[in-house]
Amino acid sequence: MLKVDNVSKLYRVGAFGEKTLRAVHKVSFDIQKGEVVSLIGESGSGKTTIGRMVLRLLPISSGAIWFNDMNVATLKGQALKEYYRKVQGVFQDPFSTFNPIFKADRVFRLVKEEFFPTISSGEWQNKVEQALDAVGLNPGQVLNKFPHQLSGGQLQRFLIARALLLDIELLVADEIISMLDASTRIDVLNLLGELKKTGLSILFVTHDLSLGYYISDKAVILYKGHVVEQGSTDRIFGNPLHPYTQMLMASVPRLDAKWEEELPPANGQENGADAGLTGCVYYGRCPVADLSLGCAQRQPDLQEIAPDHKVACFHYPGLE
């Protein structure tokens, strides 16, 4: 369904744009019908940038994004409108999506005006109520309310219902539960799971490993815009291979252990590649970096180590 093929994103930075910042570097993955793929990484890893490129909110610098064999970057006019009938996004802060001076269900009216101008009022009302019911909202309790009268969880469900009105095939969910309380988080996650059963594909963007494990079929681990590990969720979480993935797993808080002071980066610098090195992007923080393997000289390629499990690290056979 969706194929991200060798996609990169460059930004011009500096007072006169004389420098280049590589936010995403040659990222590739695909999403099949009814599949949930998680992009996992810390802030600055490029996961949100990838989601925005899929939604055509940012142009790609190189590579291509394909949706049902269509090059997304080339879509214009009616073809682009049809793309947005099939692909929608929901973002981290639901309150910023709504204009506080309008009632929250104005987002439904805008969908009707743009995509369903000829549908009757009665038919549209039925369609809205079905979409709200699908996300667990009571129309009588949430319609005709201003955003401040609804909770963050209700507003996120509102936005998912808006996407469902279009009979979408792919939902880009960018940190959609990070601002919700714990009890509401599990409700929204379970909602995504139910939508997946109907055939909806989801690109789930998160920094939280536990959420990625709970909801996704496949995981893509990102560091500084590079894919360092990817594969099935069971393989990634059951046998993490890359030192960064292992560090993320070890950083998950435990209820049976008290906090301990974090050790400084292994090689005395936070980001070795950004400090002028041409080697592995994780070199500056890697506890097993080995100069004899070329860790400081070049970036390892992402290669398959086991079925449905790829890693970019010189410590595994075939990556020398």
C-alpha positions, 0 to 999 in steps of 0.5 A: 500500500505505502512504500517509502523508498530511500527518502531523505530530507535536507534543510538549509540552515544558518544565517544565509542558508550556507549549511545543510542539516540532514533530518532524514537519510535514505529511509525505506520501509513499507506498510501493507493493508491492515498493518501498523508500523511504528517509527520509534526514536528520541526527539530529533530522530526524524520520525515526525518529518517522515510522517509529514512527508507522507502527508505531503506537508513537507516536500522530500529532498530525494527518494520517493513515497509511493501509495498504491503505485502512485508517486505521492510527490507528483500528485496535483489537483484532483489526484491530490484531493483523492490522496487525502481521501485515503490518507489522513493524519492526527497529531500530538496536540489535539487542542492546537488543531481546533480553533477555540472560537468555533465549535469542535464539530466544525471540523466535520463541516469542513470535510463535508464542504470539501469532499461531500458537497452534494450529500443531504443534511440528514444523510451527513448527520447519520454519517457523522454519528456513525463515525463518532460511534466508531471511535466510542463517542456519544454524539449527544454528548460531544456535538455542538461543544467548544474545544475547551468543553471536551477533554484531550482524549475526546478531541483526539477521538474527534480527529480520528472520526474526521478521518474515518468520514473519508473512508481512509486507508492509511492513518498517520498517528503522530504521538497522538497519545503523548499528551493524554492521561494513562487511562485515556491512552489505553482507550485510544490505543485499543481504538486503533487496534479495532480500526486495524481489524477493519483493514486500516493501515497505521503509521504510528509515530512514537518515542515510547517503546512500550506503546510501539510494542503494544500496537505495531506489527513492525518497528523502524528504529531511527537515530539522527534520521538513519534507520539503525534497526527494523523488522517485525515487532516481536524480533526487534523487542525480543532480540534487539541487535543495535546498541541504540535499540538495546539502550532504548530497551534498557531505558524503559523505567522499571517498577522493581528498581530505583533510578540510577545515575546515567553514565556519560556517552561511551566515547566522550561526545554526544553525537560523533557523526555530527562532530565532523566524523564520517562514520556511524551516526551512533559512534559517539554514544556507542559502548561497543564502537570499534575503530578496527571495524570502521565505526569511525570511518563510514556508516554501516548499511542496513542489512538483513541479519535474520528473516524480517530483521535488519540492522545497521551495525558493523558488529554483525556478519556481512556488514564489514 
